[in-house]
Amino acid sequence: MDKKVAVVTGAGSGIGRAIATELSNRDFHVIVTDLNEQAAKDVAATFPSARAIKCDVTIPTDSVAVANSVKEIEKRLDVWVSNAGVSKMAKFLDIDEKMYDFTLDVNLKGVFFASQAGARAMIELKTKDARIINIASMAAKAGRVPYLADYVASKFGVLGLTQAMAYELAPNDIRVNSVCPGFVSTPMQVRELAWEADLRGISPEDVKKMWINDTPLGRLELPEDVAKVVGFLTSKDSEFITGEAIAVNGGAFMD
Ligand SMILES: NC(=O)c1ccc[n+]([C@@H]2O[C@H](COP(=O)([O-])OP(=O)(O)OC[C@H]3O[C@@H](n4cnc5c(N)ncnc54)[C@H](O)[C@@H]3O)[C@@H](O)[C@H]2O)c1
């Protein structure tokens, strides 16, 4: 394959779809993967060069199957974006083991084994200047987030994992970075607005106003705001960046 090849997990919706679109606009051949196979197919169908594959990141062999398929068919892998993630809001005292396991399975174990499958394939294909990007969150840097303790734990884990991967994979010419979005308008956000409204006893509109008031740049984030930063992390301009956690949140959290 002449074009560069990128895999994106959870690319059937929201931020993942915007990342896949950004990479397609940057002339990548995009492997659109999602738990929801139809959503992945619908997104892939909008690109000039793409393929959809069903992948549940909680099943490591699913990610290995994606990597094997890319090795066989495209024979090239330049970028792997581990984006798939879930959230469910609840008070810390109410989070049970089942909910904790579900969140950690997708958000941390999922990133661990999906990105591992990507890294192994890049090494086997002898990719030069490879890039892995793990989508974390503002809640990966600030635990002062209401009703998301399991999510916070998973996303802090993603930042540590990203640093460990960056350190170990640098000799293989693979750069590994995280991106930390803020309050992004996606289907996940619609669910969170309803949960937080319920937990606070206020309306979703009032929660939205709180989030905008918390954002110095004065608006909710768009999936494209995140995708543009991911695009930068796949470009030559970022070739000396590795192990970083790049915040893109309109100033909602500064570190
Ligand atoms: N929306 C936000 O405000 C926000 C903020 C910070 C970080 N993030 C992170 O960005 C990423 C994308 O979030 P989003 O807002 O686009 O969410 P979303 O719910 O709109 O989309 C998530 C996608 O991931 C897929 N998915 C869920 N479980 C999966 C699994 N086990 N395997 C494969 N795919 C799976 C879903 O089918 C869906 O297509 C997540 O990692 C999320 O934690 C989102």
The ligand as an SDF file (V2000), in Angstrom:
LIG
                    3D

 44 48  0  0  0  0  0  0  0  0999 V2000
  -16.8010   13.0010   25.1180 N   0  0  0  0  0  0  0  0  0  0  0  0
  -15.9860   13.5090   26.0290 C   0  0  0  0  0  0  0  0  0  0  0  0
  -16.2930   14.5340   26.6610 O   0  0  0  0  0  0  0  0  0  0  0  0
  -14.6510   12.8770   26.2900 C   0  0  0  0  0  0  0  0  0  0  0  0
  -13.7520   13.5780   27.1050 C   0  0  0  0  0  0  0  0  0  0  0  0
  -12.5100   13.0300   27.3680 C   0  0  0  0  0  0  0  0  0  0  0  0
  -12.1720   11.8120   26.8290 C   0  0  0  0  0  0  0  0  0  0  0  0
  -13.0540   11.1310   26.0500 N   0  0  0  0  0  0  0  0  0  0  0  0
  -12.6280    9.8440   25.5250 C   0  0  0  0  0  0  0  0  0  0  0  0
  -12.6910    9.8530   24.1200 O   0  0  0  0  0  0  0  0  0  0  0  0
  -12.9550    8.5240   23.6410 C   0  0  0  0  0  0  0  0  0  0  0  0
  -14.1570    8.5380   22.7120 C   0  0  0  0  0  0  0  0  0  0  0  0
  -15.2850    9.0250   23.4300 O   0  0  0  0  0  0  0  0  0  0  0  0
  -16.5930    9.5990   22.7050 P   0  0  0  0  0  0  0  0  0  0  0  0
  -17.0370   10.7710   23.4890 O   0  0  0  0  0  0  0  0  0  0  0  0
  -16.3660    9.7170   21.2560 O   0  0  0  0  0  0  0  0  0  0  0  0
  -17.6100    8.3920   23.0330 O   0  0  0  0  0  0  0  0  0  0  0  0
  -18.8030    7.7410   22.1700 P   0  0  0  0  0  0  0  0  0  0  0  0
  -19.6000    6.9670   23.1330 O   0  0  0  0  0  0  0  0  0  0  0  0
  -19.4500    8.7900   21.3510 O   0  0  0  0  0  0  0  0  0  0  0  0
  -18.0210    6.7570   21.1670 O   0  0  0  0  0  0  0  0  0  0  0  0
  -17.3120    5.6620   21.6730 C   0  0  0  0  0  0  0  0  0  0  0  0
  -17.2110    4.5940   20.5970 C   0  0  0  0  0  0  0  0  0  0  0  0
  -16.4680    3.5010   21.1800 O   0  0  0  0  0  0  0  0  0  0  0  0
  -17.1440    2.2950   20.8810 C   0  0  0  0  0  0  0  0  0  0  0  0
  -16.8680    1.2890   21.9040 N   0  0  0  0  0  0  0  0  0  0  0  0
  -17.3800    1.1940   23.1480 C   0  0  0  0  0  0  0  0  0  0  0  0
  -16.9180    0.1030   23.7600 N   0  0  0  0  0  0  0  0  0  0  0  0
  -16.0760   -0.5000   22.8830 C   0  0  0  0  0  0  0  0  0  0  0  0
  -15.3010   -1.6740   22.9180 C   0  0  0  0  0  0  0  0  0  0  0  0
  -15.3090   -2.4800   23.9890 N   0  0  0  0  0  0  0  0  0  0  0  0
  -14.5390   -1.9860   21.8460 N   0  0  0  0  0  0  0  0  0  0  0  0
  -14.5490   -1.1870   20.7520 C   0  0  0  0  0  0  0  0  0  0  0  0
  -15.2840   -0.0860   20.6370 N   0  0  0  0  0  0  0  0  0  0  0  0
  -16.0410    0.2530   21.7010 C   0  0  0  0  0  0  0  0  0  0  0  0
  -18.6210    2.6460   20.8110 C   0  0  0  0  0  0  0  0  0  0  0  0
  -19.3360    1.6880   20.0310 O   0  0  0  0  0  0  0  0  0  0  0  0
  -18.5660    4.0350   20.1540 C   0  0  0  0  0  0  0  0  0  0  0  0
  -18.6180    3.9350   18.7370 O   0  0  0  0  0  0  0  0  0  0  0  0
  -13.1500    7.6610   24.8970 C   0  0  0  0  0  0  0  0  0  0  0  0
  -11.9340    7.0200   25.2250 O   0  0  0  0  0  0  0  0  0  0  0  0
  -13.4940    8.6860   25.9500 C   0  0  0  0  0  0  0  0  0  0  0  0
  -13.1860    8.2460   27.2560 O   0  0  0  0  0  0  0  0  0  0  0  0
  -14.2880   11.6410   25.7610 C   0  0  0  0  0  0  0  0  0  0  0  0
  1  2  1  0
  2  3  2  0
  2  4  1  0
  4  5  1  0
  4 44  2  0
  5  6  2  0
  6  7  1  0
  7  8  2  0
  8  9  1  0
  8 44  1  0
  9 10  1  0
  9 42  1  0
 10 11  1  0
 11 12  1  0
 11 40  1  0
 12 13  1  0
 13 14  1  0
 14 15  2  0
 14 16  1  0
 14 17  1  0
 17 18  1  0
 18 19  2  0
 18 20  1  0
 18 21  1  0
 21 22  1  0
 22 23  1  0
 23 24  1  0
 23 38  1  0
 24 25  1  0
 25 26  1  0
 25 36  1  0
 26 27  1  0
 26 35  1  0
 27 28  2  0
 28 29  1  0
 29 30  1  0
 29 35  2  0
 30 31  1  0
 30 32  2  0
 32 33  1  0
 33 34  2  0
 34 35  1  0
 36 37  1  0
 36 38  1  0
 38 39  1  0
 40 41  1  0
 40 42  1  0
 42 43  1  0
M  CHG  2   8   1  16  -1
M  END
$$$$
